[in-house]
């Protein structure tokens, strides 16, 4: 028998190649002890994400006082974060305890699809929430007419639709490439940059399309968010109100930077120029932690939500989203 020769790019160009049927993840840490430590850490993050976002969803849907546009959008944000945490974290936790860290080709494409669907939908929803706060603070008399329940429902549906279109573009551009080996992903879950690097063909044009899609969405949404919060701060005249708004806006912008930062970093230059090293892994990790932080920043710091959670009635009043942020 003759030895089997490895597939080359020339073989692919001739149509003689075999598609890989699984991808192998790299370990976040080389030692078992550090892997176990990471398992415990991300398990706690995952549990806190599930408890926090589930609690917010239950509170917003069960308390009649919280049936306002602001809390309707917050409830949808918690639902998105809950779904987002399910896409990669359970598989990652299993891999921490597994010697072979692998995923099938189809499961990898599904993970990539839902990751971009939920991430893009959350970007759009966060932009909608910033617009809601802008209208509530800068146009309080027109707020009930502008941000009615029907418009909010359409904006949430538009966020999901935009996320679906974006994700389908990413999936079709990625899955249409040939993958004939190697099959080791320099990451711990499936995303476009590490996957597309394994394609055995020239991906320059595909990279430009992916970058223009993801990078434009991430950067434009983040700019709109910053402009919205800056406008709110400028429009508030009283020193006390501006101090309170600055405190809230600062905490929001920190979480937004943690969420948008990795996406902007990865998708605003050609993928071939990106070195997926430890820094990129850290950025990916931050993106997994933000679903845990969102309930703390956006909701649990709000006195109305805390009041509803504690089931206190008769003493607290709801502000209808006019001045709370």
N, C-alpha and C positions, 0 to 999 in steps of 0.2 A: 504494500500500500504506500502511496505517496503522501507526505505530510500535507495537511490542510493549510493553505496560505491565507493570511489575514486579508480581509476585505480592504480595498483601497479606494480612494476617491475616483480613480480611473475606472475601477470596476463599476462604481455607481453610475458614472457617466455612460457606461455601456449598458446600463440597466441590469447588471449582474450583482445584486446585493440582497442581503437578508435584514429585515427590520428587527431591531432589538425588541424583546418582549417584556423587559423589565429594566428598571433603573436602580442603581445602588446609591444610597445616601452616604455622605461622609459623617463621621462621628464629630459631635461638637467638642468632645474632649477625648484624649487618648487613654485615660485611665478609668478603671471601673468605679473607683471611689468618686471621682469628679462627675461621672455620668450619673451615679446615684444621687449626688447632691443636686445636679440639674433637674433630675426627675422629681425630687421633692419640691424644689423651687417652683417649677412650672406646674406641678400638680396643685400647689397652693394657689398659684395665679389663676389656673383654670377653674378651681372650685370657687374662688372669690368672684370671678367673672360670671359664673353660672348663678350664684346666689344673688349677687348684686343686681344683675340685669333682670333676673326672674322676679325679684322683689319689686323692682321699679315697674315692670309690666303689670304685675298683679295689682299694685297700688293704683296706678293710673287708670286701669280698666274697672276697678271695683269702687273707687271713690267718686261720687257724682260731682264733688267740688272741683275735681281735677279734669273735668271734661272741657278743656279750653284748647285753643290751637297750640299754645306752647307745650302743654303736657301731652297732647296728642303726638306732636313731633318727637318729644322726648321718649315716649313709649315706643315709637317706631325705631328710634335710635337704639334703644335697649334690645329690641328684637333683632336688629341687624348685628349688633355686637354679639348677641347670643349665638346667632347662626355663624358669624365669622369665626368665633372661637372653636366651633366644631369642625371647621374645614381641615385644619392642620394639627391642632394640639393633641387630640387623641392618638393619632398615628405617631406623632413625635414622642409621646409618653411611652408608647409600646416599644419604639425603637431604642429608647434609652436603656431598656432592659433586655434588648435582643442583641445577639451577636451579629446576625446578618440584618442589615438595615436596607430593605428593598421595597419596591413598589412596582406593580405591573404597569405597562405602558398605558392601558386604558384608564386605570385608577389615577395615574399621574395626570393625564389630560383632564379627567373629571375634577381633580383637586385644583388644577390650574384654572379651570373654567369658573368654579364656584368662588375661588379666592378673588379673582378679578371682578366677578359679578357683585359680590358683597362689598369689596373695597371701593369700587367705583360708585355703587349705590350710596354708600356711607358718605363719600366725598360730596355727592350732589345733595344729600340730605343735610349735611352740616352747613352747606351753603344756603339751603332753604331756611334752616334755623337761624342763621345770621341775618337773613332778610326779615324774618319774623321779629327778631329783636330790634332791628332798625325801625320797622314800622311801629312797633309798640312804644318805643321811646321817642322817636322823632316825629311821629304822626299819631299821637294817642287818640285824638278825637275821631280819626278815620279808621283806627285799628279794627273795630268790630266788623266794619263793612268790607275792609280789604282782606283781612285774614279770617274769612269764614270757613266753616267746616268743609264745604264743597271744594273751595280752592286748595285747602290743605290736603284733601284726599287726592286731588289732581296732581299736586306737587310731589306727594309721596309716590304716586303711581309713575310720575315722570322720572323720579329718581331711580326706581327699579327698572324702568324701561331703558334709561340711559346706561345703567350698569349692565343690563343684558346685552345691549348692542355692543358696548365696549368689550365685554367678555367674549362675545361671539367673534369679534374681529381678532382678538388676541388668540383665541383657540384655533381659528381657521388658519391664521398665519403660521402658527406653531405646528399644528398637527399635519399640515400639508408638506412639511419638510421630510426628507429621508433621514432615518437614523439607523446606521449600520455598524455602530460601535466607534469608540468606547461608550460604555453605558454608566459611568460613575458621575453622578451629579455632585458638584461642589457646593452642596447645600443640604439642609435637613428636611426640606419639603419642595414640592414642584412649583416652580415659577418660571416665567419666560426667560430671563437672562441665563440661568444655569442650564436650562433645557436646550435652548437654541444653540448654545456653544457646542453641543454634541452632534449637531446636524453635519452629515458628510457631504456638504455642498456649500457653495458660496452664498452667504446669508446677508450680504450688505444691503440689498434693496429691502429685504424683509425687516432688517434691523431698523432702517429708516422709517418704515411704516409703523412698526411697533413703538418706536421712540416718539414719533409724531402723535400717535394715538394716546399712549399713557402719559407721556411727559406733558403734553398740552393740557390734558384734563387735570392732572395733579397741580401744575403750576398755576393755571387759570383759576381753579377753585380756591387755591390758597391765597392768591392775590385778591380775589373778591372778598374773601373772609377778612383779610387784613384791612381792606378799604372799608368794609362794613363796620368793624369794631372801631377803626379810627374815626369814622364819621360820627358814631355814637358818642365817643369821648369829646369830640369837638362841639357837638350840639348840646351837651349837658353844661349848664352855666354855673350851677351852685357848686361851691367847693366840696361840700359834703357829698353831694350826688356824684361829682366827678371822682372823688376818692373811692367811693363804693364801686362805681363803674370800672375804674382802673384796676381795682383789686380783682373783680370778677373777670374782666377782659384779659388780664394778665394770665390768670389760671387757665382760661379757655385757650389762649394762644400758645401756652406751653404744651398742652395736650395736642393741639392741632399741629404744632411743629413736630412733635414726636410721631404723629400719624402721617403727615404729609412729607416730612423730611426724607425718610427712606425712599419713598416713591419718586420724589423729585431728584434725589441723588442718583438713583439707578436709571431713571428713564429720560434724563435730559441730555444724554450724550450717547453716541453709538455704543451698542452693547459690546462690540469688539474691543472698545477702549476701557471697559470696566474690568477691574481685577477683583474677583469674588474672593476676598480674603477675610481675615478676622473682623475687620471693620464692618464689612457688609453683613457678616453674620450677626454682629451686634445690632446693626440697624434692623435686620429682620426680627430679632428678638424683641426690640422695642415695639415694633408694629404688633406683636402678639400680646403685649402688655397693655396697650391703650384701651382695648375693650374692657379691661378691669378698671381703668382710671375714669372712663367716661361717666359711670354712675356717680362716682365721688365728686367729680367736678361739676357736672351739669345738673344733677338731680338731688343727691343726698345732702348737698350743702344748702338746698332751698328749704326755707322754713315751712312752706306749705306742704311739701312732700314729707318732711320729717313729721309734721303734725298728722298727716294722713296715715303714715306708717304706725305712729303711736296710737292711732285710733282716738285722738282727742277731738271732741266735737263741741260746738257751741261757743268756744272762746276765740278760735282763730278764724280769720277771714281770708278768702282767696282773692288775689289781686287781678284775676283775669288776664294775667300776662302783660300788664301795662308797663310795669316798671321792673319786675324781677328779671334777672338775666340768668 
